[in-house]
């Protein structure tokens, strides 16, 4: 017990405890901020991976479209509903079932 009282009266111990408490809870880089930044970093890394995959996919499609005229025609017909002058285009839309 006497040792604990001496330890609590030691100014270096008190300053160290105050510094640790300040750094853990009150500093701009406290534990909560570090946790939030770590979560945001994970989210941004997932977005980076997603967009790099999408970029690779779009680049591949662009290469195919610029090198193959049949693919370009198919792409234009499917995505933009383009047609030749003597053709008719029918778009079939499936009706969604109403939930009751």
N, C-alpha and C positions, 0 to 999 in steps of 0.2 A: 504494500500500500504506500509506503514511504517512497518507493522508487517511482510509482505512478505520479505522485504529487511533484516530485523533483522533475519528472519528465514534462509535466504540464506547465511548470514554471520556467522551463528552458526556452529562451527566446528564439533560438534557432529551430527548435521543434515546432513552436507555434507559427513562426514565419513559413516554414515548410508546409505545414498543414493548411495555412491560409492560401499559400500559392497553389497548392493542389486543388483546393476547393474553387478558387478563382478560375483556374484553367479548365476544370471539369464542367462548371456551370455558367460562369459569367463572361468568359472571353468570347470574342466573335468566332473562334474556332473551337467551340465547346463540343461535347460528345454528340449532342442532338444535331448540330450543324454538320458534323462529320458523317453521321448516319444518313442524313438527308442527301448530302453530296454523294455518298457511296451509292445510294439507291438511284439517284439521277444519273450517275455514271453508268450503272448497269442498264438503265433504260436507253440511254444514248448509244451504248454499244450494240444493243439489240436493233435499234433503228439503223445504225451504220451497217450492220450485217444485212438487214432487209434491203436497204437501198443499194448496197453493192451487188446483191443478187439480182435485183430488178434492173440495174444498169447493165449487168452482163447479159441478161435476157433480152433487153431492148437492143443492145449492140449486136447480138446474134441475129435478131429479127431484121435489123437494118441491113446487115451484111447480106442476108438471104434476099431481102427485097431489092437491093440494088444490083444483085448479080443474076437474079432469076425473074424474067418477065412474067412467067406463069404464076409465081408466088405473089408478085405485085398485083396482078389482076385479081387473084383470089382474095387477097387482103382488102383491096378496094371494094370488091363486091360484098364481102362479109361485114366489114366494119363501117363502111360509109354508104352501103346500099346503092352503089353505082351500077349502071347497066349500059349495055350497048344500045345504039339507036333503034334497032329493030326488036328489042326484047321487052317483055313485061316482067316486073318484079312483084312477087307476092310475099308479103311478110305475115307469118303466122304467129299470133300471140296466144299463148295458152292462158286460159282464165284460171285465176286462183280460186280454190274452194273457200267459200265463206264459212268461218267457224261460228258455230252457234252455241 
